[in-house]
Amino acid sequence: MLSLAGRIVGAVVDAVSDVVALAPAQAKAAPEFSGAIDAGHITGIATLSEGDGARMLILLDIQALMIAGEMGLAGDVAH
């Protein structure tokens, strides 16, 4: 369940592989992206160490993404 601008919205996902808690120090500012993609909803990146390797997580502002005009979920909600 998401609370989007005062409205409760359910989300259906295909799968969840992990739920992790990140310390503030693990999150870094989002890098600059080329104009090929809209990165306005990316708030940062984080790296998690796993055994001998690591994986990068892309952190999204889910509320901003879901109320974006292209999604059409929140009607005339001001950001």
KEKE-407222 format. One record per residue: residue number from 1; residue in three letters; chain; x, y, z of N, C-alpha, C in turn. Coordinates in steps of 0.2 Angstrom, whole numbers, padded with zeros to 4 digits, always signed. Each point is the difference from the previous one (the first is absolute). Layout:
KEKE-407222
<num NUM | residu ala | chaine A | n_u X | n_v Y | n_w Z | ca_u X | ca_v Y | ca_w Z | c_u X | c_v Y | c_w Z>
...
//
This chain:
KEKE-407222
<num 1 | residu met | chaine A | n_u +0004 | n_v -0006 | n_w +0000 | ca_u -0004 | ca_v +0006 | ca_w +0000 | c_u +0004 | c_v +0006 | c_w +0000>
<num 2 | residu leu | chaine A | n_u -0002 | n_v +0005 | n_w -0004 | ca_u +0004 | ca_v +0006 | ca_w +0000 | c_u -0005 | c_v +0006 | c_w +0001>
<num 3 | residu ser | chaine A | n_u +0003 | n_v +0005 | n_w +0004 | ca_u -0004 | ca_v +0006 | ca_w +0001 | c_u +0002 | c_v +0005 | c_w -0005>
<num 4 | residu leu | chaine A | n_u -0004 | n_v +0002 | n_w -0005 | ca_u +0002 | ca_v +0005 | ca_w -0005 | c_u -0004 | c_v +0006 | c_w +0000>
<num 5 | residu ala | chaine A | n_u +0003 | n_v +0005 | n_w +0003 | ca_u -0004 | ca_v +0006 | ca_w +0000 | c_u -0006 | c_v +0000 | c_w +0004>
<num 6 | residu gly | chaine A | n_u +0000 | n_v -0004 | n_w +0005 | ca_u -0006 | ca_v -0001 | ca_w +0004 | c_u -0005 | c_v -0006 | c_w -0002>
<num 7 | residu arg | chaine A | n_u +0002 | n_v -0003 | n_w -0006 | ca_u -0004 | ca_v -0006 | ca_w -0002 | c_u +0004 | c_v -0006 | c_w +0001>
<num 8 | residu ile | chaine A | n_u -0004 | n_v -0005 | n_w +0002 | ca_u +0003 | ca_v -0007 | ca_w +0001 | c_u +0000 | c_v -0004 | c_w -0006>
<num 9 | residu val | chaine A | n_u +0005 | n_v -0002 | n_w -0003 | ca_u +0001 | ca_v -0004 | ca_w -0006 | c_u +0003 | c_v -0006 | c_w +0001>
<num 10 | residu gly | chaine A | n_u -0003 | n_v -0006 | n_w -0003 | ca_u +0004 | ca_v -0006 | ca_w +0001 | c_u +0004 | c_v -0001 | c_w -0006>
<num 11 | residu ala | chaine A | n_u +0006 | n_v -0004 | n_w +0000 | ca_u +0004 | ca_v -0001 | ca_w -0005 | c_u +0001 | c_v -0008 | c_w -0001>
<num 12 | residu val | chaine A | n_u +0000 | n_v -0002 | n_w -0006 | ca_u +0001 | ca_v -0007 | ca_w -0001 | c_u +0007 | c_v -0001 | c_w -0003>
<num 13 | residu val | chaine A | n_u +0004 | n_v -0004 | n_w +0002 | ca_u +0007 | ca_v -0001 | ca_w -0003 | c_u +0001 | c_v -0007 | c_w -0002>
<num 14 | residu asp | chaine A | n_u +0004 | n_v -0001 | n_w -0004 | ca_u +0001 | ca_v -0007 | ca_w -0003 | c_u +0004 | c_v -0004 | c_w +0006>
<num 15 | residu ala | chaine A | n_u +0005 | n_v +0003 | n_w +0003 | ca_u +0004 | ca_v -0004 | ca_w +0005 | c_u +0004 | c_v +0005 | c_w +0004>
<num 16 | residu val | chaine A | n_u +0002 | n_v -0002 | n_w +0006 | ca_u +0004 | ca_v +0003 | ca_w +0004 | c_u +0006 | c_v -0004 | c_w +0002>
<num 17 | residu ser | chaine A | n_u +0006 | n_v +0002 | n_w -0001 | ca_u +0005 | ca_v -0005 | ca_w +0001 | c_u +0003 | c_v +0002 | c_w +0007>
<num 18 | residu asp | chaine A | n_u +0000 | n_v +0006 | n_w +0003 | ca_u +0003 | ca_v +0001 | ca_w +0006 | c_u -0003 | c_v +0007 | c_w +0003>
<num 19 | residu val | chaine A | n_u +0000 | n_v +0000 | n_w +0006 | ca_u -0002 | ca_v +0007 | ca_w +0003 | c_u +0006 | c_v +0001 | c_w +0005>
<num 20 | residu val | chaine A | n_u +0003 | n_v +0006 | n_w -0001 | ca_u +0006 | ca_v +0002 | ca_w +0004 | c_u -0001 | c_v +0007 | c_w +0003>
<num 21 | residu ala | chaine A | n_u +0003 | n_v +0000 | n_w +0006 | ca_u +0000 | ca_v +0007 | ca_w +0003 | c_u +0007 | c_v +0003 | c_w -0001>
<num 22 | residu leu | chaine A | n_u +0000 | n_v +0006 | n_w -0003 | ca_u +0006 | ca_v +0003 | ca_w -0001 | c_u +0002 | c_v +0006 | c_w +0005>
<num 23 | residu ala | chaine A | n_u +0006 | n_v +0000 | n_w +0002 | ca_u +0002 | ca_v +0005 | ca_w +0004 | c_u +0001 | c_v +0007 | c_w -0004>
<num 24 | residu pro | chaine A | n_u -0001 | n_v +0006 | n_w +0003 | ca_u +0001 | ca_v +0006 | ca_w -0005 | c_u +0006 | c_v +0000 | c_w -0003>
<num 25 | residu ala | chaine A | n_u +0006 | n_v -0003 | n_w +0003 | ca_u +0006 | ca_v +0001 | ca_w -0003 | c_u +0001 | c_v -0005 | c_w -0006>
<num 26 | residu gln | chaine A | n_u -0004 | n_v -0005 | n_w -0001 | ca_u +0000 | ca_v -0004 | ca_w -0006 | c_u -0003 | c_v +0003 | c_w -0006>
<num 27 | residu ala | chaine A | n_u -0004 | n_v +0005 | n_w +0001 | ca_u -0004 | ca_v +0003 | ca_w -0006 | c_u +0005 | c_v +0006 | c_w -0003>
<num 28 | residu lys | chaine A | n_u +0001 | n_v +0000 | n_w -0006 | ca_u +0004 | ca_v +0005 | ca_w -0003 | c_u -0005 | c_v +0004 | c_w -0005>
<num 29 | residu ala | chaine A | n_u +0002 | n_v +0006 | n_w -0001 | ca_u -0004 | ca_v +0004 | ca_w -0005 | c_u -0001 | c_v -0003 | c_w -0007>
<num 30 | residu ala | chaine A | n_u -0005 | n_v +0001 | n_w -0003 | ca_u -0001 | ca_v -0003 | ca_w -0007 | c_u +0005 | c_v +0003 | c_w -0005>
<num 31 | residu pro | chaine A | n_u +0003 | n_v -0004 | n_w -0004 | ca_u +0005 | ca_v +0003 | ca_w -0005 | c_u -0004 | c_v +0004 | c_w -0005>
<num 32 | residu glu | chaine A | n_u +0004 | n_v +0004 | n_w -0004 | ca_u -0003 | ca_v +0003 | ca_w -0006 | c_u -0002 | c_v -0005 | c_w -0005>
<num 33 | residu phe | chaine A | n_u -0005 | n_v +0000 | n_w -0003 | ca_u -0002 | ca_v -0005 | ca_w -0006 | c_u -0001 | c_v +0004 | c_w -0006>
<num 34 | residu ser | chaine A | n_u +0002 | n_v -0003 | n_w -0006 | ca_u -0001 | ca_v +0004 | ca_w -0006 | c_u -0008 | c_v +0001 | c_w -0001>
<num 35 | residu gly | chaine A | n_u -0001 | n_v +0004 | n_w -0005 | ca_u -0007 | ca_v +0002 | ca_w -0002 | c_u -0004 | c_v -0006 | c_w -0003>
<num 36 | residu ala | chaine A | n_u +0003 | n_v -0006 | n_w +0000 | ca_u -0004 | ca_v -0006 | ca_w -0003 | c_u -0005 | c_v -0003 | c_w +0004>
<num 37 | residu ile | chaine A | n_u +0001 | n_v +0002 | n_w +0007 | ca_u -0005 | ca_v -0003 | ca_w +0005 | c_u -0002 | c_v +0006 | c_w +0004>
<num 38 | residu asp | chaine A | n_u -0006 | n_v -0001 | n_w +0003 | ca_u -0003 | ca_v +0005 | ca_w +0005 | c_u +0002 | c_v -0003 | c_w +0007>
<num 39 | residu ala | chaine A | n_u +0005 | n_v +0003 | n_w +0003 | ca_u +0003 | ca_v -0002 | ca_w +0006 | c_u -0003 | c_v +0004 | c_w +0006>
<num 40 | residu gly | chaine A | n_u -0006 | n_v +0004 | n_w -0001 | ca_u -0002 | ca_v +0004 | ca_w +0005 | c_u -0003 | c_v -0003 | c_w +0006>
<num 41 | residu his | chaine A | n_u -0001 | n_v -0006 | n_w +0000 | ca_u -0003 | ca_v -0004 | ca_w +0006 | c_u +0005 | c_v -0004 | c_w +0003>
<num 42 | residu ile | chaine A | n_u +0006 | n_v +0000 | n_w -0002 | ca_u +0006 | ca_v -0003 | ca_w +0003 | c_u +0003 | c_v +0004 | c_w +0005>
<num 43 | residu thr | chaine A | n_u +0000 | n_v -0002 | n_w +0007 | ca_u +0002 | ca_v +0004 | ca_w +0005 | c_u +0007 | c_v -0001 | c_w +0002>
<num 44 | residu gly | chaine A | n_u +0003 | n_v -0006 | n_w -0002 | ca_u +0007 | ca_v -0002 | ca_w +0002 | c_u +0001 | c_v -0007 | c_w -0002>
<num 45 | residu ile | chaine A | n_u +0006 | n_v -0002 | n_w +0002 | ca_u +0002 | ca_v -0007 | ca_w -0001 | c_u +0004 | c_v -0003 | c_w +0006>
<num 46 | residu ala | chaine A | n_u +0000 | n_v -0006 | n_w +0001 | ca_u +0003 | ca_v -0003 | ca_w +0005 | c_u +0003 | c_v -0007 | c_w -0002>
<num 47 | residu thr | chaine A | n_u +0006 | n_v -0002 | n_w +0003 | ca_u +0003 | ca_v -0006 | ca_w -0001 | c_u +0000 | c_v -0004 | c_w +0006>
<num 48 | residu leu | chaine A | n_u -0002 | n_v -0007 | n_w -0001 | ca_u +0000 | ca_v -0005 | ca_w +0005 | c_u +0005 | c_v -0005 | c_w -0001>
<num 49 | residu ser | chaine A | n_u +0004 | n_v -0001 | n_w +0004 | ca_u +0005 | ca_v -0006 | ca_w +0000 | c_u -0003 | c_v -0006 | c_w +0001>
<num 50 | residu glu | chaine A | n_u +0001 | n_v -0005 | n_w -0004 | ca_u -0002 | ca_v -0007 | ca_w +0000 | c_u +0005 | c_v -0005 | c_w -0001>
<num 51 | residu gly | chaine A | n_u +0003 | n_v -0003 | n_w +0005 | ca_u +0005 | ca_v -0005 | ca_w +0000 | c_u +0006 | c_v +0003 | c_w -0004>
<num 52 | residu asp | chaine A | n_u +0002 | n_v -0003 | n_w -0006 | ca_u +0005 | ca_v +0003 | ca_w -0004 | c_u -0002 | c_v +0006 | c_w -0004>
<num 53 | residu gly | chaine A | n_u -0006 | n_v +0001 | n_w -0001 | ca_u -0002 | ca_v +0005 | ca_w -0005 | c_u -0004 | c_v +0006 | c_w +0004>
<num 54 | residu ala | chaine A | n_u -0003 | n_v +0003 | n_w -0005 | ca_u -0004 | ca_v +0006 | ca_w +0003 | c_u -0006 | c_v +0001 | c_w -0005>
<num 55 | residu arg | chaine A | n_u -0005 | n_v +0003 | n_w +0002 | ca_u -0006 | ca_v +0002 | ca_w -0005 | c_u -0002 | c_v +0007 | c_w +0001>
<num 56 | residu met | chaine A | n_u -0001 | n_v +0004 | n_w -0005 | ca_u -0002 | ca_v +0007 | ca_w +0000 | c_u -0008 | c_v +0000 | c_w +0000>
<num 57 | residu leu | chaine A | n_u -0003 | n_v +0004 | n_w +0005 | ca_u -0007 | ca_v +0001 | ca_w +0000 | c_u -0001 | c_v +0007 | c_w -0002>
<num 58 | residu ile | chaine A | n_u -0005 | n_v +0001 | n_w -0004 | ca_u -0003 | ca_v +0007 | ca_w -0002 | c_u -0005 | c_v +0002 | c_w +0004>
<num 59 | residu leu | chaine A | n_u +0000 | n_v +0005 | n_w +0004 | ca_u -0005 | ca_v +0003 | ca_w +0004 | c_u -0005 | c_v +0004 | c_w -0003>
<num 60 | residu leu | chaine A | n_u -0006 | n_v -0001 | n_w +0000 | ca_u -0005 | ca_v +0004 | ca_w -0003 | c_u -0005 | c_v +0003 | c_w +0005>
<num 61 | residu asp | chaine A | n_u -0002 | n_v +0006 | n_w -0002 | ca_u -0005 | ca_v +0004 | ca_w +0004 | c_u -0007 | c_v -0003 | c_w -0003>
<num 62 | residu ile | chaine A | n_u -0003 | n_v -0005 | n_w +0003 | ca_u -0005 | ca_v -0004 | ca_w -0002 | c_u -0006 | c_v +0005 | c_w -0001>
<num 63 | residu gln | chaine A | n_u -0001 | n_v +0004 | n_w +0005 | ca_u -0006 | ca_v +0005 | ca_w +0000 | c_u +0000 | c_v +0004 | c_w -0006>
<num 64 | residu ala | chaine A | n_u +0006 | n_v +0003 | n_w -0001 | ca_u +0001 | ca_v +0005 | ca_w -0006 | c_u -0001 | c_v -0004 | c_w -0007>
<num 65 | residu leu | chaine A | n_u +0002 | n_v -0006 | n_w +0000 | ca_u -0001 | ca_v -0004 | ca_w -0006 | c_u -0007 | c_v -0002 | c_w -0001>
<num 66 | residu met | chaine A | n_u -0004 | n_v -0002 | n_w +0005 | ca_u -0006 | ca_v -0002 | ca_w -0001 | c_u -0005 | c_v +0005 | c_w -0001>
<num 67 | residu ile | chaine A | n_u +0001 | n_v +0007 | n_w +0002 | ca_u -0004 | ca_v +0005 | ca_w -0001 | c_u +0002 | c_v +0004 | c_w -0006>
<num 68 | residu ala | chaine A | n_u +0005 | n_v -0002 | n_w -0004 | ca_u +0002 | ca_v +0003 | ca_w -0006 | c_u -0006 | c_v +0000 | c_w -0005>
<num 69 | residu gly | chaine A | n_u -0001 | n_v +0005 | n_w -0004 | ca_u -0005 | ca_v +0001 | ca_w -0005 | c_u -0001 | c_v -0006 | c_w -0004>
<num 70 | residu glu | chaine A | n_u +0006 | n_v -0003 | n_w -0002 | ca_u +0000 | ca_v -0006 | ca_w -0005 | c_u -0004 | c_v -0006 | c_w +0003>
<num 71 | residu met | chaine A | n_u +0000 | n_v -0001 | n_w +0007 | ca_u -0003 | ca_v -0005 | ca_w +0003 | c_u -0007 | c_v +0000 | c_w +0001>
<num 72 | residu gly | chaine A | n_u -0003 | n_v +0007 | n_w +0001 | ca_u -0007 | ca_v +0001 | ca_w +0000 | c_u -0003 | c_v -0003 | c_w +0006>
<num 73 | residu leu | chaine A | n_u +0003 | n_v -0001 | n_w +0005 | ca_u -0003 | ca_v -0003 | ca_w +0006 | c_u -0003 | c_v +0005 | c_w +0005>
<num 74 | residu ala | chaine A | n_u +0003 | n_v +0006 | n_w +0001 | ca_u -0002 | ca_v +0005 | ca_w +0005 | c_u -0004 | c_v +0006 | c_w -0003>
<num 75 | residu gly | chaine A | n_u -0002 | n_v -0001 | n_w -0006 | ca_u -0005 | ca_v +0006 | ca_w -0002 | c_u +0004 | c_v +0006 | c_w -0001>
<num 76 | residu asp | chaine A | n_u -0003 | n_v +0006 | n_w +0003 | ca_u +0003 | ca_v +0006 | ca_w +0000 | c_u +0004 | c_v +0002 | c_w +0006>
<num 77 | residu val | chaine A | n_u +0004 | n_v -0004 | n_w +0002 | ca_u +0004 | ca_v +0001 | ca_w +0007 | c_u +0006 | c_v +0004 | c_w -0002>
<num 78 | residu ala | chaine A | n_u +0001 | n_v +0005 | n_w +0005 | ca_u +0006 | ca_v +0004 | ca_w -0001 | c_u +0006 | c_v -0003 | c_w +0003>
<num 79 | residu his | chaine A | n_u +0005 | n_v +0000 | n_w -0003 | ca_u +0006 | ca_v -0003 | ca_w +0003 | c_u +0003 | c_v +0004 | c_w +0006>
//
